[in-house]
Amino acid sequence: MSEPRFPFVLVDVEPDDVDFVSYSLFELGAQGVEERDESTLHKTAQKGKVTLSASFLTREDADAAVTELDVALSPRIEEIIGDAWRDAWKQHYKPFAVCKGLVVRPPWEPYEAKDGEEVLELEPGRAFGTGLHETTSLVAESLAARRAEIAGKDVLDVGCGSGILSLVALSFGGARALSVDVDPDAVAVTLENAARNGMSAKITSSTTDIVDVPGEFPVVVANIEAGVLIPMSKALFAHVAPGGFLTLSGILLPQADDVTRAYEAHGAMLEAKVVKGEWVALVLRKPAHQAPAA
């Protein structure tokens, strides 16, 4: 039996263009994007540039992505044969603070909490979401800033990935979390991580479409991308309880105004706009008394 082959699309970009091109690769179907520069184990192909290595499910998907990329990026395909590479990244995934006072550690790395710290054990598994990306830490920080408001409240986590944001919200005193994702693997990984942290009784996860999610929630988070957040604005904001807040992430700086306007059209009030690198998180509030959106 032949060994499995895993295709990657590599491109070389200027450091300032990393976030934008990474976003474009995800739009083209990438399952993950690794950054390589002079400081990483795998070096960049061109001095002074960053090499992005994007994984794709099939060679056909990788070939299609290459045809859509600017030739100036030197797009090319590499294939890795066999399964050993799947665990190689684990040696670089160490405990880290996802926000002040909350440390995330992988199951294979021990960590002793310092005074005032809480520790979550997270295995990203087959789902997107180690927590290392700026988009995740932006949401975690917004939740930390509203810790008192979250206490005792139910949470809706849309596009839950590994379930990290549900776990963060529950660590801050949230009562229960409903976590939804279009990917069944993400649902499974979320439930596994809930069990790891003794939170199985507090987390429900499913592939329920946002339009079919029942009820309203005082706390809603969605770390997806602008191209998804904008068309789902009406359905998503409808699940924010009056007086509650919604934190959106996965938004590049140039997209922030368009996303904001999409939600303001349904009555949202911008409470905060937090920037980290090229990424933005928006905190939107639903007025305590609001007429139904048209």
C-alpha positions as CSV (number, residue, x, y, z in Angstrom):
1,M,0.0,0.0,0.0
2,S,1.4,3.4,-1.0
3,E,2.0,5.9,1.8
4,P,-0.3,9.0,2.0
5,R,0.8,12.2,0.4
6,F,0.1,15.6,1.9
7,P,0.2,18.7,-0.4
8,F,1.5,22.1,0.7
9,V,1.5,25.4,-1.3
10,L,4.5,27.6,-0.5
11,V,4.7,31.4,-1.2
12,D,7.3,34.0,-0.4
13,V,5.9,37.3,1.0
14,E,7.1,40.5,2.5
15,P,6.8,40.6,6.4
16,D,4.1,43.3,6.2
17,D,2.0,41.1,3.9
18,V,2.0,37.9,6.0
19,D,-1.5,38.3,7.5
20,F,-3.2,39.4,4.2
21,V,-1.7,36.5,2.2
22,S,-2.4,34.1,5.0
23,Y,-6.0,35.1,4.9
24,S,-6.1,34.7,1.1
25,L,-4.7,31.2,1.5
26,F,-7.5,30.3,3.9
27,E,-10.0,31.7,1.5
28,L,-8.6,29.4,-1.2
29,G,-9.2,26.4,1.0
30,A,-6.0,26.0,3.1
31,Q,-6.4,23.9,6.2
32,G,-3.6,25.6,8.0
33,V,-0.7,28.1,7.3
34,E,2.8,27.9,8.8
35,E,5.1,30.9,8.8
36,R,8.8,30.4,8.2
37,D,11.5,33.0,8.6
38,E,15.1,33.2,9.8
39,S,14.1,32.4,13.3
40,T,12.1,29.2,12.6
41,L,13.1,25.6,12.3
42,H,12.3,25.7,8.6
43,K,14.0,28.6,7.0
44,T,12.5,31.0,4.4
45,A,13.3,30.5,0.8
46,Q,14.3,34.2,0.1
47,K,16.4,36.3,2.5
48,G,14.3,39.1,4.1
49,K,11.0,37.4,3.2
50,V,8.6,35.1,5.0
51,T,7.7,31.8,3.5
52,L,4.1,30.7,4.1
53,S,3.4,27.0,3.9
54,A,-0.3,26.2,3.4
55,S,-1.6,22.7,3.8
56,F,-4.4,21.5,1.6
57,L,-6.6,18.4,1.7
58,T,-5.9,17.2,-1.8
59,R,-3.4,17.8,-4.6
60,E,-6.3,19.1,-6.7
61,D,-7.1,21.8,-4.1
62,A,-3.5,22.8,-4.0
63,D,-3.2,23.0,-7.8
64,A,-6.4,25.2,-7.9
65,A,-5.0,27.5,-5.2
66,V,-1.7,28.0,-7.2
67,T,-3.6,29.2,-10.3
68,E,-5.3,31.9,-8.2
69,L,-2.1,33.3,-6.6
70,D,0.0,36.1,-7.8
71,V,3.0,34.8,-9.7
72,A,5.1,37.4,-7.8
73,L,4.7,35.3,-4.7
74,S,6.5,32.4,-6.4
75,P,3.7,29.9,-5.6
76,R,4.8,26.3,-5.6
77,I,3.7,22.9,-4.4
78,E,5.6,20.5,-2.1
79,E,4.3,17.1,-1.0
80,I,5.2,15.3,2.3
81,I,4.9,11.5,2.2
82,G,3.9,9.5,5.3
83,D,2.3,10.4,8.6
84,A,5.3,11.2,10.8
85,W,5.0,15.0,10.1
86,R,1.6,15.2,11.8
87,D,3.1,15.2,15.3
88,A,6.3,17.1,14.5
89,W,4.7,20.5,15.3
90,K,4.0,19.4,18.9
91,Q,7.6,20.1,19.9
92,H,7.0,23.8,19.2
93,Y,3.6,24.0,21.0
94,K,4.5,25.1,24.6
95,P,2.4,26.5,27.4
96,F,1.5,30.2,26.8
97,A,-0.7,32.9,28.3
98,V,-3.8,33.4,26.0
99,C,-4.6,36.4,28.1
100,K,-3.6,37.8,31.5
101,G,-4.0,35.2,34.2
102,L,-5.0,32.3,31.9
103,V,-2.4,29.9,30.6
104,V,-3.1,27.2,27.9
105,R,-0.9,24.1,27.9
106,P,-0.9,21.1,25.6
107,P,-1.5,17.7,27.2
108,W,2.1,16.6,26.6
109,E,3.6,19.7,28.4
110,P,3.4,20.0,32.2
111,Y,2.9,23.4,33.7
112,E,2.6,24.6,37.3
113,A,0.3,27.6,37.7
114,K,1.7,30.7,39.3
115,D,-0.2,32.8,41.8
116,G,-3.3,34.2,40.2
117,E,-3.1,31.9,37.2
118,E,-5.6,29.4,35.8
119,V,-4.5,26.7,33.4
120,L,-6.5,25.1,30.6
121,E,-5.3,21.9,28.9
122,L,-5.9,22.1,25.1
123,E,-5.3,19.6,22.4
124,P,-6.2,21.2,19.0
125,G,-6.3,17.8,17.4
126,R,-8.0,17.9,14.0
127,A,-9.6,21.4,14.6
128,F,-8.2,24.9,14.0
129,G,-7.4,26.7,17.2
130,T,-4.3,26.3,19.4
131,G,-4.9,29.8,20.8
132,L,-1.6,31.1,19.5
133,H,-3.0,33.2,16.8
134,E,-3.7,36.9,17.4
135,T,-7.4,36.4,16.4
136,T,-7.9,34.0,19.3
137,S,-6.0,36.0,21.9
138,L,-8.0,39.1,20.9
139,V,-11.2,37.5,21.8
140,A,-9.8,36.0,25.0
141,E,-8.6,39.5,26.1
142,S,-12.0,41.0,25.4
143,L,-13.6,38.3,27.6
144,A,-11.0,38.9,30.3
145,A,-11.9,42.6,30.3
146,R,-15.6,41.6,30.8
147,R,-15.0,38.9,33.3
148,A,-17.5,40.3,35.9
149,E,-20.2,40.5,33.2
150,I,-19.6,36.9,32.0
151,A,-20.0,35.4,35.5
152,G,-23.1,33.2,35.6
153,K,-24.1,33.9,32.0
154,D,-24.6,31.5,29.1
155,V,-22.2,31.8,26.1
156,L,-22.6,31.1,22.4
157,D,-19.3,30.2,20.6
158,V,-19.8,30.2,16.8
159,G,-17.0,28.6,14.7
160,C,-15.7,27.0,17.9
161,G,-12.7,25.1,16.4
162,S,-10.9,23.4,19.3
163,G,-13.4,25.0,21.8
164,I,-10.8,27.2,23.3
165,L,-13.0,30.3,23.5
166,S,-15.8,28.3,25.2
167,L,-13.3,27.1,27.7
168,V,-12.0,30.6,28.3
169,A,-15.5,32.0,28.9
170,L,-16.3,29.2,31.4
171,S,-13.0,29.8,33.2
172,F,-14.2,33.3,33.7
173,G,-17.3,32.1,35.4
174,G,-19.7,31.5,32.4
175,A,-22.6,29.2,33.3
176,R,-22.8,27.1,30.2
177,A,-21.5,27.3,26.6
178,L,-23.1,26.2,23.4
179,S,-20.4,25.7,20.8
180,V,-21.2,25.3,17.1
181,D,-19.0,24.7,14.0
182,V,-19.7,23.5,10.5
183,D,-16.8,20.9,10.9
184,P,-17.8,17.7,12.8
185,D,-14.1,17.3,13.7
186,A,-14.2,20.6,15.5
187,V,-17.3,19.5,17.5
188,A,-15.5,16.3,18.5
189,V,-12.3,18.1,19.6
190,T,-14.3,20.7,21.5
191,L,-16.1,17.9,23.5
192,E,-12.7,16.2,24.1
193,N,-11.2,19.4,25.4
194,A,-14.2,20.0,27.6
195,A,-13.7,16.6,29.2
196,R,-10.0,17.3,29.7
197,N,-10.8,20.3,31.7
198,G,-13.7,18.9,33.7
199,M,-16.2,21.0,31.8
200,S,-18.3,18.4,30.0
201,A,-21.4,19.2,32.0
202,K,-21.1,22.8,30.9
203,I,-20.4,22.6,27.2
204,T,-22.8,21.4,24.4
205,S,-21.3,21.3,20.9
206,S,-22.9,20.5,17.5
207,T,-22.9,21.3,13.8
208,T,-26.2,23.2,14.2
209,D,-26.5,26.0,11.6
210,I,-26.6,29.5,13.1
211,V,-30.1,30.1,11.9
212,D,-31.3,27.0,13.8
213,V,-29.6,27.7,17.1
214,P,-32.3,28.3,19.7
215,G,-32.5,31.3,22.0
216,E,-30.5,34.4,22.9
217,F,-27.2,34.6,24.8
218,P,-25.8,37.4,26.9
219,V,-22.3,36.5,25.6
220,V,-21.6,35.6,22.0
221,V,-18.2,35.1,20.3
222,A,-17.3,34.3,16.7
223,N,-13.7,34.0,15.5
224,I,-14.2,33.2,11.9
225,E,-13.3,35.6,9.0
226,A,-14.9,38.7,7.6
227,G,-16.1,36.9,4.5
228,V,-18.3,34.7,6.7
229,L,-19.1,37.2,9.4
230,I,-20.7,39.8,7.1
231,P,-23.3,37.6,5.4
232,M,-24.3,36.0,8.7
233,S,-24.6,39.3,10.5
234,K,-28.4,39.3,10.8
235,A,-28.6,35.6,12.0
236,L,-25.7,35.9,14.4
237,F,-26.7,39.2,16.0
238,A,-30.2,37.9,16.5
239,H,-28.8,35.5,19.1
240,V,-27.4,38.3,21.2
241,A,-29.6,38.9,24.2
242,P,-30.7,42.5,24.8
243,G,-28.0,44.2,26.8
244,G,-25.5,41.5,25.8
245,F,-22.3,41.7,23.8
246,L,-20.9,40.0,20.7
247,T,-17.1,39.8,20.1
248,L,-16.1,39.2,16.5
249,S,-12.5,38.3,15.4
250,G,-10.7,36.9,12.3
251,I,-11.0,40.4,10.8
252,L,-8.1,42.1,9.0
253,L,-7.7,45.9,9.6
254,P,-9.0,46.9,6.1
255,Q,-12.2,44.8,6.7
256,A,-13.1,46.2,10.1
257,D,-15.3,49.1,8.9
258,D,-17.3,46.8,6.5
259,V,-17.9,44.3,9.3
260,T,-18.9,47.0,11.7
261,R,-21.4,48.5,9.3
262,A,-23.0,45.1,8.6
263,Y,-23.8,44.6,12.3
264,E,-24.8,48.2,12.9
265,A,-27.4,47.7,10.2
266,H,-29.1,45.3,12.6
267,G,-28.9,47.6,15.6
268,A,-25.4,46.8,17.0
269,M,-23.5,49.4,18.8
270,L,-19.7,49.4,18.6
271,E,-18.2,49.2,22.1
272,A,-14.6,48.5,21.4
273,K,-12.2,47.9,18.5
274,V,-9.0,46.2,19.6
275,V,-6.0,45.8,17.2
276,K,-3.2,43.3,17.4
277,G,-0.8,43.3,14.4
278,E,-2.9,43.2,11.3
279,W,-6.0,41.8,13.1
280,V,-9.0,43.4,14.7
281,A,-11.5,42.3,17.2
282,L,-14.8,44.1,17.4
283,V,-17.0,44.2,20.6
284,L,-20.6,45.0,19.7
285,R,-23.4,45.6,22.2
286,K,-27.1,45.0,21.7
287,P,-29.1,47.8,23.4
288,A,-31.1,46.6,26.4
289,H,-34.3,47.8,24.6
290,Q,-34.3,47.4,20.9
291,A,-37.0,47.0,18.3
292,P,-36.7,43.8,16.2
293,A,-34.4,44.2,13.2
294,A,-36.1,44.6,9.8
